[in-house]
Amino acid sequence: MAKETANKKATGHWSMGLLASMDDPELRVEADDKLVIIKDKYPKAKYHFLVLPREKIPSLKSLTAQHLELLQYIHKKGEEIADRANKELRFRFGYHAVPSMSHLHMHVISQDFDSPCLKTKKHWNSFTTQYFVDSSEIIRQLEKKGKVEVGGPDANELLKQDLRCHVCKKKFANMPGLKSHIVFHNVTKSKNK
């Protein structure tokens, strides 16, 4: 028990795990002086990366107009990593309105959602509802307002919405039904432009 407590103190709360993951050579895909790109530890699709700034930015609400250039760079690097990963699949680039992990990070996620880690309604809805805020929307808000306004009191209600296919919007009673359905959608760039 003492060893477990000591480890918790050394690594901090699980929500702070992204900072440690930035230095994990098993997860790291690319890094430069402004950011680090890692593979998501529990990917929710065939390709799922996180782009994290080196600057300590706790959340979207911490962003100011001074971060605009950094956010544009993060988006650009996300597009590059998606293009290198798979030129045929469609990707989305964005942020969770209320992230569970501390430290700003942009998700780069292929729209096949082919992953054994995608198990729950909460997982699904966190990437297929308005809970997932496109990077371009975050950049637009910074350009216009100098800050980002997301989340709100009803954000977590989005995670409880009915399961719906992200392509055809068909409703499903459970994740196995939804997952067996989505494999029939061809979510390539050419089909979804």
DAJOSUL-V152651 format. One record per residue. RES is the residue in one letter. PSI is psi in whole degrees, -180 to 180 (NA if undefined). OMEGA is omega in whole degrees, 0 to 359 (999 if undefined). D_LAST is the distance of its C-alpha to the last C-alpha in whole Angstrom. Layout:
# DAJOSUL-V152651
res: {RES | RES}
psi: {PSI | PSI}
omega: {OMEGA | OMEGA}
d_last: {D_LAST | D_LAST}
This chain:
# DAJOSUL-V152651
res: {M | A | K | E | T | A | N | K | K | A | T | G | H | W | S | M | G | L | L | A | S | M | D | D | P | E | L | R | V | E | A | D | D | K | L | V | I | I | K | D | K | Y | P | K | A | K | Y | H | F | L | V | L | P | R | E | K | I | P | S | L | K | S | L | T | A | Q | H | L | E | L | L | Q | Y | I | H | K | K | G | E | E | I | A | D | R | A | N | K | E | L | R | F | R | F | G | Y | H | A | V | P | S | M | S | H | L | H | M | H | V | I | S | Q | D | F | D | S | P | C | L | K | T | K | K | H | W | N | S | F | T | T | Q | Y | F | V | D | S | S | E | I | I | R | Q | L | E | K | K | G | K | V | E | V | G | G | P | D | A | N | E | L | L | K | Q | D | L | R | C | H | V | C | K | K | K | F | A | N | M | P | G | L | K | S | H | I | V | F | H | N | V | T | K | S | K | N | K}
psi: {-41 | -39 | -42 | -43 | -41 | -42 | -40 | -42 | -37 | -40 | -19 | -176 | 150 | -30 | -14 | 7 | -22 | -34 | -41 | -38 | -27 | -28 | 1 | 113 | -23 | -29 | -30 | 132 | -39 | 154 | 151 | -166 | -13 | -28 | 169 | 136 | 127 | 160 | 138 | 133 | -33 | 71 | 141 | 8 | 174 | -40 | 119 | 108 | 159 | 133 | 118 | 132 | 149 | -33 | 137 | 101 | 110 | -40 | 175 | -36 | -14 | -10 | 145 | 176 | -28 | -16 | -1 | -50 | -40 | -44 | -36 | -39 | -43 | -44 | -46 | -45 | -33 | -43 | -40 | -44 | -35 | -43 | -38 | -35 | -45 | 114 | -14 | -37 | 151 | 142 | 156 | 152 | 120 | -174 | 148 | 138 | -39 | 85 | 148 | -20 | 136 | 150 | 122 | 135 | 137 | 131 | 137 | 108 | 128 | 148 | 15 | -26 | 40 | 92 | 137 | -16 | -11 | 97 | -26 | 164 | -40 | -45 | -52 | -53 | -21 | -15 | -9 | 4 | -174 | -4 | -29 | 110 | 121 | 141 | -39 | -32 | -40 | -45 | -42 | -44 | -42 | -40 | -44 | -41 | -17 | 8 | 172 | 132 | 104 | 171 | -79 | 171 | -22 | 4 | -43 | -19 | -28 | -30 | -16 | 0 | 161 | 151 | 125 | 141 | 135 | -11 | -57 | -7 | 12 | 140 | 143 | 148 | -25 | 166 | -42 | -41 | -44 | -46 | -35 | -26 | -45 | -20 | -20 | -12 | 133 | 99 | 52 | 165 | -44 | -33 | -25 | 28 | NA}
omega: {180 | 179 | 179 | 178 | 179 | 178 | 179 | 180 | 182 | 184 | 181 | 180 | 182 | 182 | 179 | 186 | 181 | 180 | 177 | 181 | 179 | 182 | 183 | 182 | 178 | 183 | 187 | 179 | 184 | 177 | 171 | 184 | 182 | 187 | 176 | 175 | 179 | 170 | 175 | 181 | 181 | 188 | 180 | 178 | 180 | 177 | 181 | 181 | 172 | 177 | 186 | 176 | 175 | 177 | 180 | 178 | 186 | 187 | 177 | 182 | 178 | 183 | 175 | 179 | 180 | 181 | 185 | 181 | 179 | 180 | 176 | 178 | 178 | 180 | 180 | 180 | 176 | 178 | 180 | 182 | 177 | 181 | 178 | 183 | 183 | 183 | 184 | 182 | 174 | 179 | 169 | 182 | 182 | 187 | 172 | 180 | 177 | 184 | 177 | 181 | 178 | 183 | 182 | 177 | 176 | 176 | 171 | 190 | 178 | 187 | 174 | 181 | 180 | 182 | 175 | 180 | 177 | 191 | 191 | 176 | 179 | 177 | 184 | 185 | 179 | 179 | 186 | 176 | 178 | 173 | 177 | 185 | 181 | 178 | 180 | 177 | 178 | 179 | 179 | 179 | 178 | 179 | 185 | 188 | 184 | 178 | 182 | 177 | 177 | 174 | 180 | 183 | 183 | 184 | 182 | 176 | 179 | 181 | 182 | 181 | 177 | 175 | 178 | 175 | 181 | 180 | 185 | 178 | 177 | 183 | 180 | 181 | 184 | 182 | 179 | 178 | 179 | 183 | 178 | 178 | 189 | 178 | 180 | 177 | 176 | 185 | 178 | 179 | 185 | 181 | 189 | 178 | 999}
d_last: {54 | 55 | 53 | 50 | 51 | 51 | 48 | 46 | 48 | 47 | 43 | 43 | 41 | 38 | 36 | 37 | 36 | 33 | 35 | 37 | 34 | 33 | 36 | 35 | 35 | 34 | 31 | 30 | 28 | 28 | 30 | 31 | 33 | 31 | 29 | 29 | 26 | 27 | 26 | 26 | 29 | 28 | 24 | 22 | 20 | 20 | 19 | 21 | 22 | 24 | 24 | 27 | 29 | 33 | 34 | 35 | 33 | 34 | 31 | 28 | 31 | 33 | 31 | 32 | 31 | 32 | 30 | 27 | 27 | 27 | 24 | 22 | 23 | 23 | 19 | 19 | 21 | 18 | 15 | 18 | 19 | 16 | 15 | 19 | 19 | 16 | 14 | 12 | 11 | 9 | 11 | 12 | 15 | 18 | 21 | 23 | 25 | 28 | 28 | 31 | 31 | 33 | 32 | 29 | 26 | 22 | 20 | 18 | 17 | 14 | 13 | 15 | 18 | 21 | 24 | 27 | 27 | 25 | 28 | 28 | 27 | 27 | 25 | 22 | 22 | 23 | 19 | 17 | 19 | 20 | 22 | 19 | 19 | 16 | 18 | 16 | 18 | 21 | 21 | 21 | 24 | 26 | 26 | 27 | 29 | 30 | 30 | 27 | 28 | 27 | 28 | 31 | 33 | 31 | 28 | 30 | 29 | 26 | 27 | 29 | 26 | 26 | 24 | 20 | 18 | 15 | 12 | 15 | 17 | 20 | 23 | 25 | 29 | 29 | 27 | 28 | 26 | 23 | 23 | 24 | 21 | 18 | 19 | 18 | 14 | 12 | 10 | 9 | 6 | 6 | 6 | 4 | 0}
